[in-house]
Amino acid sequence: MLKKDLRQKYLTLRNQLSSSQIADKSLAISNKTLELPIWSKDYYHIFLPILSKQEIDTINLLSILQGKDKNIVVPKVENDSLEHYLLTDNTKFKNSAWGVPEPVNGIQIEPNNIDVIFIPLLAFDENGNRVGYGKGFYDKFIACCKPEVLKVGLSFFEAEKRISGVLPTDIPLDYCVTPEKIYSFTGSR
């Protein structure tokens, strides 16, 4: 299925989820991440959800990262790209025009320092290709990271068989975590 068709399909499916389903699935996804072989790393990039778009609530995952005393990095959109800031006790947030909680300022972290990226998405396939909102923010960001950065998608839904229309600039995932399963794509490349 084409990316634009999948985008519409999964936006519709996500909008049909109740707030309690979103909370339960978000918690299940966060707990499932504990099974990933990623916890020896230092810098973890995590997105903060756009609640109005029924995105996965990453608050539980954030708590896991804090409990493991990891360096947590959060994004901010600036001039059509992402900037990255260390989350500290003093970090102040403001909602962007899209409703994304973003750090107002703080300690900026360069992409090549990040070890693990938790990536928002609408859909993904059995090859690790993903569909987001279509702005390319994460592909541009990942292209600036070190080659061994681990890319972990988080999805309410299971994998599609195949996404059509994948571009050379689309960077595939290493893992995708759903409430039911962990998909690993690291051995298939």
Secondary structure as the mmCIF struct_conf table of DSSP 4:
data_model
#
loop_
_struct_conf.conf_type_id
_struct_conf.id
_struct_conf.beg_label_comp_id
_struct_conf.beg_label_asym_id
_struct_conf.beg_label_seq_id
_struct_conf.end_label_comp_id
_struct_conf.end_label_asym_id
_struct_conf.end_label_seq_id
STRN STRN1 LEU A 2 LEU A 2
HELX_RH_AL_P HELX_RH_AL_P1 LYS A 3 ASN A 15
TURN_TY1_P TURN_TY1_P1 GLN A 16 GLN A 16
BEND BEND1 LEU A 17 LEU A 17
HELX_RH_AL_P HELX_RH_AL_P2 SER A 19 THR A 33
TURN_TY1_P TURN_TY1_P2 LEU A 34 GLU A 35
BEND BEND2 LEU A 36 LEU A 36
TURN_TY1_P TURN_TY1_P3 PRO A 37 SER A 40
BEND BEND3 ASP A 42 ASP A 42
STRN STRN2 TYR A 43 HIS A 45
HELX_RH_3T_P HELX_RH_3T_P1 LEU A 51 LYS A 53
TURN_TY1_P TURN_TY1_P4 GLN A 54 GLN A 54
HELX_RH_AL_P HELX_RH_AL_P3 ILE A 59 GLY A 67
TURN_TY1_P TURN_TY1_P5 LYS A 68 ASP A 69
STRN STRN3 ASN A 71 GLU A 78
TURN_TY1_P TURN_TY1_P6 ASN A 79 ASP A 80
STRN STRN4 SER A 81 LEU A 86
TURN_TY1_P TURN_TY1_P7 ASP A 89 ASN A 90
STRN STRN5 PHE A 93 ASN A 95
TURN_TY1_P TURN_TY1_P8 ALA A 97 TRP A 98
BEND BEND4 GLY A 99 GLY A 99
STRN STRN6 PRO A 101 PRO A 103
BEND BEND5 VAL A 104 ASN A 105
STRN STRN7 GLN A 108 GLN A 108
HELX_RH_3T_P HELX_RH_3T_P2 PRO A 111 ASN A 113
STRN STRN8 VAL A 116 PRO A 120
BEND BEND6 LEU A 122 LEU A 122
STRN STRN9 ALA A 123 PHE A 124
STRN STRN10 ASP A 125 ASP A 125
TURN_TY1_P TURN_TY1_P9 GLU A 126 ASN A 127
BEND BEND7 GLY A 128 GLY A 128
STRN STRN11 ARG A 130 VAL A 131
BEND BEND8 TYR A 133 LYS A 135
HELX_RH_AL_P HELX_RH_AL_P4 PHE A 137 ALA A 143
TURN_TY1_P TURN_TY1_P10 CYS A 144 CYS A 144
BEND BEND9 CYS A 145 CYS A 145
TURN_TY1_P TURN_TY1_P11 PRO A 147 GLU A 148
STRN STRN12 LEU A 150 LEU A 154
BEND BEND10 PHE A 156 PHE A 157
HELX_LH_PP_P HELX_LH_PP_P1 GLU A 158 ALA A 159
STRN STRN13 GLU A 160 GLU A 160
BEND BEND11 LYS A 161 LYS A 161
STRN STRN14 SER A 164 SER A 164
BEND BEND12 GLY A 165 GLY A 165
TURN_TY1_P TURN_TY1_P12 PRO A 168 THR A 169
HELX_LH_PP_P HELX_LH_PP_P2 ASP A 170 LEU A 173
BEND BEND13 ASP A 174 ASP A 174
STRN STRN15 TYR A 175 VAL A 177
BEND BEND14 PRO A 179 GLU A 180
STRN STRN16 ILE A 182 SER A 184
HELX_RH_3T_P HELX_RH_3T_P3 THR A 186 SER A 188
#
